[in-house]
Amino acid sequence: MSEHRFWGGTIRKLWPTETDRFRDHLLRLDKDTRRMRFAHGVSDGFIEDYASRMTHMGSIVFGYFEDGEMRAAAELRKLGDTWGHEAEAAFSVERAYQEKGVGTELMGRVIRSARNRGVHLLYMSCLAENGKMQAVARKHHADLRFEYGEVVGEIVPDGPNYFSILAEAMDDRVGYMLAVFDLQTRIAHAA
């Protein structure tokens, strides 16, 4: 069960060399989806800077790819210098790919990765009007509360076990091969 397929797409981790894929996805978000992702309007320059620091922030980023383009992302970011007690999750799904289960599957990947890194409390926050994100969080048993115009969700992942670690390792192997094939395809199309 390594690569779930959604209407021809796959989910995998991004590699540090793929910050451009992350950036391009975020730049394709429409104005409202950007606001939902970042809790306020953001410029292209902000997105370019944010994406360029993807690996500097100690993040794990999952991407949903369809037809060679990244159409959704889920970020798991450690809070502090090392993986430990708390982490934060963030999600973005391009408008045409929303309400198809992609966000729910990405959330599952983030929770499993947090679990395997010993995270005891996973936070996510969204605007109070972001019902789609709240619905995804509820599917994963998040505790939601209203706080200063935002909704804050908390998920307590199970502890890691052999199966959760093995599942992530297998996904990483398949994801690496998919990234290599994708790179070869992009090089061939550019030639």
C-alpha positions as YAML, in Angstrom:
chain: A
units: angstrom
residues:
- id: 1
  name: MET
  ca: [0.00, 0.00, 0.00]
- id: 2
  name: SER
  ca: [2.88, 2.33, -0.75]
- id: 3
  name: GLU
  ca: [1.58, 4.64, -3.46]
- id: 4
  name: HIS
  ca: [-2.08, 5.52, -3.24]
- id: 5
  name: ARG
  ca: [-3.50, 6.61, -6.58]
- id: 6
  name: PHE
  ca: [-6.08, 9.34, -6.99]
- id: 7
  name: TRP
  ca: [-7.41, 9.59, -10.51]
- id: 8
  name: GLY
  ca: [-3.95, 8.97, -11.96]
- id: 9
  name: GLY
  ca: [-1.88, 10.70, -9.27]
- id: 10
  name: THR
  ca: [0.61, 9.58, -6.64]
- id: 11
  name: ILE
  ca: [1.77, 10.82, -3.25]
- id: 12
  name: ARG
  ca: [5.42, 10.85, -2.25]
- id: 13
  name: LYS
  ca: [7.92, 12.82, -0.17]
- id: 14
  name: LEU
  ca: [9.76, 15.64, -1.86]
- id: 15
  name: TRP
  ca: [13.53, 15.52, -1.97]
- id: 16
  name: PRO
  ca: [15.67, 18.56, -1.04]
- id: 17
  name: THR
  ca: [16.41, 19.18, -4.72]
- id: 18
  name: GLU
  ca: [12.69, 19.60, -5.48]
- id: 19
  name: THR
  ca: [12.05, 22.99, -3.88]
- id: 20
  name: ASP
  ca: [11.12, 24.24, -7.36]
- id: 21
  name: ARG
  ca: [8.23, 21.74, -7.52]
- id: 22
  name: PHE
  ca: [6.99, 22.95, -4.13]
- id: 23
  name: ARG
  ca: [7.33, 26.60, -5.18]
- id: 24
  name: ASP
  ca: [5.53, 26.07, -8.49]
- id: 25
  name: HIS
  ca: [2.64, 24.34, -6.70]
- id: 26
  name: LEU
  ca: [2.29, 27.18, -4.18]
- id: 27
  name: LEU
  ca: [2.45, 29.79, -6.96]
- id: 28
  name: ARG
  ca: [-0.43, 28.04, -8.77]
- id: 29
  name: LEU
  ca: [-2.73, 28.42, -5.76]
- id: 30
  name: ASP
  ca: [-5.51, 30.90, -6.45]
- id: 31
  name: LYS
  ca: [-5.88, 33.97, -4.23]
- id: 32
  name: ASP
  ca: [-8.42, 32.41, -1.85]
- id: 33
  name: THR
  ca: [-6.55, 29.09, -1.53]
- id: 34
  name: ARG
  ca: [-3.34, 31.01, -0.74]
- id: 35
  name: ARG
  ca: [-5.17, 32.92, 1.97]
- id: 36
  name: MET
  ca: [-6.54, 29.69, 3.41]
- id: 37
  name: ARG
  ca: [-3.05, 28.12, 3.41]
- id: 38
  name: PHE
  ca: [-1.13, 31.05, 4.93]
- id: 39
  name: ALA
  ca: [-4.02, 32.65, 6.93]
- id: 40
  name: HIS
  ca: [-3.57, 35.92, 4.99]
- id: 41
  name: GLY
  ca: [-2.86, 37.10, 1.47]
- id: 42
  name: VAL
  ca: [0.70, 36.47, 0.31]
- id: 43
  name: SER
  ca: [2.69, 37.66, -2.70]
- id: 44
  name: ASP
  ca: [4.60, 35.58, -5.22]
- id: 45
  name: GLY
  ca: [7.83, 36.86, -3.62]
- id: 46
  name: PHE
  ca: [6.72, 35.57, -0.22]
- id: 47
  name: ILE
  ca: [5.97, 32.16, -1.72]
- id: 48
  name: GLU
  ca: [9.32, 32.00, -3.53]
- id: 49
  name: ASP
  ca: [11.15, 32.79, -0.28]
- id: 50
  name: TYR
  ca: [9.03, 30.36, 1.74]
- id: 51
  name: ALA
  ca: [9.56, 27.49, -0.71]
- id: 52
  name: SER
  ca: [13.31, 28.13, -0.94]
- id: 53
  name: ARG
  ca: [13.58, 27.49, 2.80]
- id: 54
  name: MET
  ca: [11.70, 24.17, 2.65]
- id: 55
  name: THR
  ca: [14.72, 22.12, 3.72]
- id: 56
  name: HIS
  ca: [16.15, 24.76, 6.08]
- id: 57
  name: MET
  ca: [13.10, 24.58, 8.33]
- id: 58
  name: GLY
  ca: [13.53, 20.88, 9.04]
- id: 59
  name: SER
  ca: [10.34, 20.07, 7.19]
- id: 60
  name: ILE
  ca: [9.16, 16.89, 5.59]
- id: 61
  name: VAL
  ca: [7.03, 17.75, 2.57]
- id: 62
  name: PHE
  ca: [4.71, 15.33, 0.82]
- id: 63
  name: GLY
  ca: [3.45, 16.09, -2.65]
- id: 64
  name: TYR
  ca: [0.50, 14.83, -4.65]
- id: 65
  name: PHE
  ca: [1.57, 14.51, -8.30]
- id: 66
  name: GLU
  ca: [-0.64, 14.16, -11.33]
- id: 67
  name: ASP
  ca: [0.52, 14.32, -14.96]
- id: 68
  name: GLY
  ca: [4.01, 15.33, -13.83]
- id: 69
  name: GLU
  ca: [2.86, 18.34, -11.79]
- id: 70
  name: MET
  ca: [2.66, 18.70, -8.02]
- id: 71
  name: ARG
  ca: [-0.97, 19.60, -7.23]
- id: 72
  name: ALA
  ca: [-1.07, 19.39, -3.42]
- id: 73
  name: ALA
  ca: [1.38, 19.51, -0.53]
- id: 74
  name: ALA
  ca: [1.49, 18.56, 3.13]
- id: 75
  name: GLU
  ca: [4.23, 19.83, 5.40]
- id: 76
  name: LEU
  ca: [5.38, 18.38, 8.69]
- id: 77
  name: ARG
  ca: [7.54, 20.88, 10.53]
- id: 78
  name: LYS
  ca: [9.33, 20.22, 13.79]
- id: 79
  name: LEU
  ca: [8.86, 22.80, 16.52]
- id: 80
  name: GLY
  ca: [12.31, 23.42, 17.92]
- id: 81
  name: ASP
  ca: [15.72, 22.23, 16.83]
- id: 82
  name: THR
  ca: [15.05, 18.50, 16.90]
- id: 83
  name: TRP
  ca: [12.16, 16.13, 16.40]
- id: 84
  name: GLY
  ca: [10.49, 15.57, 19.70]
- id: 85
  name: HIS
  ca: [7.38, 16.40, 21.59]
- id: 86
  name: GLU
  ca: [5.59, 18.78, 19.19]
- id: 87
  name: ALA
  ca: [5.32, 19.41, 15.45]
- id: 88
  name: GLU
  ca: [3.11, 21.39, 13.10]
- id: 89
  name: ALA
  ca: [1.28, 20.36, 9.95]
- id: 90
  name: ALA
  ca: [0.22, 22.54, 7.00]
- id: 91
  name: PHE
  ca: [-1.61, 21.69, 3.77]
- id: 92
  name: SER
  ca: [-2.32, 23.18, 0.36]
- id: 93
  name: VAL
  ca: [-4.42, 21.68, -2.42]
- id: 94
  name: GLU
  ca: [-4.99, 23.38, -5.76]
- id: 95
  name: ARG
  ca: [-8.65, 24.22, -6.31]
- id: 96
  name: ALA
  ca: [-9.29, 21.59, -9.05]
- id: 97
  name: TYR
  ca: [-7.99, 18.82, -6.75]
- id: 98
  name: GLN
  ca: [-9.94, 19.72, -3.61]
- id: 99
  name: GLU
  ca: [-12.72, 17.53, -2.21]
- id: 100
  name: LYS
  ca: [-11.29, 14.37, -3.79]
- id: 101
  name: GLY
  ca: [-9.70, 12.83, -0.70]
- id: 102
  name: VAL
  ca: [-6.19, 14.09, -1.45]
- id: 103
  name: GLY
  ca: [-5.99, 16.23, 1.71]
- id: 104
  name: THR
  ca: [-7.22, 13.35, 3.86]
- id: 105
  name: GLU
  ca: [-4.57, 11.01, 2.47]
- id: 106
  name: LEU
  ca: [-1.84, 13.64, 2.86]
- id: 107
  name: MET
  ca: [-2.89, 14.16, 6.49]
- id: 108
  name: GLY
  ca: [-2.51, 10.42, 7.08]
- id: 109
  name: ARG
  ca: [1.03, 10.53, 5.71]
- id: 110
  name: VAL
  ca: [1.92, 13.48, 7.93]
- id: 111
  name: ILE
  ca: [0.52, 11.78, 11.02]
- id: 112
  name: ARG
  ca: [2.46, 8.59, 10.29]
- id: 113
  name: SER
  ca: [5.71, 10.54, 9.78]
- id: 114
  name: ALA
  ca: [5.12, 12.46, 13.02]
- id: 115
  name: ARG
  ca: [4.44, 9.19, 14.82]
- id: 116
  name: ASN
  ca: [7.67, 7.66, 13.51]
- id: 117
  name: ARG
  ca: [9.67, 10.66, 14.74]
- id: 118
  name: GLY
  ca: [8.36, 10.43, 18.28]
- id: 119
  name: VAL
  ca: [6.03, 13.43, 18.02]
- id: 120
  name: HIS
  ca: [3.49, 13.37, 20.85]
- id: 121
  name: LEU
  ca: [1.40, 16.36, 19.78]
- id: 122
  name: LEU
  ca: [0.74, 17.47, 16.20]
- id: 123
  name: TYR
  ca: [-0.72, 20.94, 15.68]
- id: 124
  name: MET
  ca: [-2.52, 22.38, 12.71]
- id: 125
  name: SER
  ca: [-4.26, 25.71, 12.45]
- id: 126
  name: CYS
  ca: [-6.55, 27.24, 9.88]
- id: 127
  name: LEU
  ca: [-8.90, 30.15, 9.47]
- id: 128
  name: ALA
  ca: [-12.28, 29.65, 11.13]
- id: 129
  name: GLU
  ca: [-13.90, 29.72, 7.67]
- id: 130
  name: ASN
  ca: [-11.73, 26.87, 6.34]
- id: 131
  name: GLY
  ca: [-14.30, 24.12, 6.75]
- id: 132
  name: LYS
  ca: [-12.48, 21.80, 4.32]
- id: 133
  name: MET
  ca: [-9.35, 21.69, 6.49]
- id: 134
  name: GLN
  ca: [-11.42, 21.23, 9.62]
- id: 135
  name: ALA
  ca: [-13.25, 18.30, 8.01]
- id: 136
  name: VAL
  ca: [-9.94, 16.64, 7.12]
- id: 137
  name: ALA
  ca: [-8.68, 17.16, 10.69]
- id: 138
  name: ARG
  ca: [-11.89, 15.67, 12.13]
- id: 139
  name: LYS
  ca: [-11.48, 12.55, 9.97]
- id: 140
  name: HIS
  ca: [-8.17, 12.03, 11.77]
- id: 141
  name: HIS
  ca: [-9.70, 12.59, 15.23]
- id: 142
  name: ALA
  ca: [-8.23, 16.05, 15.82]
- id: 143
  name: ASP
  ca: [-9.32, 18.02, 18.85]
- id: 144
  name: LEU
  ca: [-10.48, 21.36, 17.37]
- id: 145
  name: ARG
  ca: [-10.89, 24.62, 19.27]
- id: 146
  name: PHE
  ca: [-11.59, 28.21, 18.25]
- id: 147
  name: GLU
  ca: [-8.79, 30.59, 19.19]
- id: 148
  name: TYR
  ca: [-8.54, 34.28, 18.14]
- id: 149
  name: GLY
  ca: [-10.25, 33.89, 14.76]
- id: 150
  name: GLU
  ca: [-8.51, 30.63, 13.94]
- id: 151
  name: VAL
  ca: [-9.25, 27.00, 14.55]
- id: 152
  name: VAL
  ca: [-6.42, 25.10, 16.19]
- id: 153
  name: GLY
  ca: [-6.35, 21.34, 15.88]
- id: 154
  name: GLU
  ca: [-4.36, 18.93, 17.98]
- id: 155
  name: ILE
  ca: [-3.73, 15.32, 17.08]
- id: 156
  name: VAL
  ca: [-2.03, 12.86, 19.40]
- id: 157
  name: PRO
  ca: [-0.32, 10.28, 17.16]
- id: 158
  name: ASP
  ca: [0.17, 6.72, 18.35]
- id: 159
  name: GLY
  ca: [3.74, 5.75, 19.16]
- id: 160
  name: PRO
  ca: [5.86, 4.28, 16.38]
- id: 161
  name: ASN
  ca: [5.86, 0.55, 15.81]
- id: 162
  name: TYR
  ca: [7.47, -1.86, 13.40]
- id: 163
  name: PHE
  ca: [4.62, -1.60, 10.90]
- id: 164
  name: SER
  ca: [4.45, 2.20, 10.82]
- id: 165
  name: ILE
  ca: [8.21, 2.45, 10.33]
- id: 166
  name: LEU
  ca: [8.21, -0.26, 7.65]
- id: 167
  name: ALA
  ca: [5.29, 1.38, 5.80]
- id: 168
  name: GLU
  ca: [7.11, 4.73, 5.70]
- id: 169
  name: ALA
  ca: [10.36, 3.07, 4.59]
- id: 170
  name: MET
  ca: [8.57, 1.25, 1.77]
- id: 171
  name: ASP
  ca: [6.83, 4.45, 0.68]
- id: 172
  name: ASP
  ca: [10.21, 6.21, 0.66]
- id: 173
  name: ARG
  ca: [11.72, 3.53, -1.60]
- id: 174
  name: VAL
  ca: [8.87, 3.75, -4.08]
- id: 175
  name: GLY
  ca: [8.84, 7.55, -3.82]
- id: 176
  name: TYR
  ca: [12.53, 7.73, -4.64]
- id: 177
  name: MET
  ca: [12.04, 5.63, -7.77]
- id: 178
  name: LEU
  ca: [9.07, 7.76, -8.83]
- id: 179
  name: ALA
  ca: [11.17, 10.91, -8.34]
- id: 180
  name: VAL
  ca: [13.94, 9.44, -10.52]
- id: 181
  name: PHE
  ca: [11.48, 8.46, -13.26]
- id: 182
  name: ASP
  ca: [9.85, 11.88, -13.06]
- id: 183
  name: LEU
  ca: [13.23, 13.59, -13.43]
- id: 184
  name: GLN
  ca: [14.09, 11.45, -16.45]
- id: 185
  name: THR
  ca: [10.74, 12.29, -18.04]
- id: 186
  name: ARG
  ca: [11.25, 16.03, -17.48]
- id: 187
  name: ILE
  ca: [14.77, 15.85, -18.94]
- id: 188
  name: ALA
  ca: [13.51, 13.95, -21.99]
- id: 189
  name: HIS
  ca: [10.71, 16.49, -22.58]
- id: 190
  name: ALA
  ca: [13.16, 19.39, -22.26]
- id: 191
  name: ALA
  ca: [15.52, 17.90, -24.88]
...
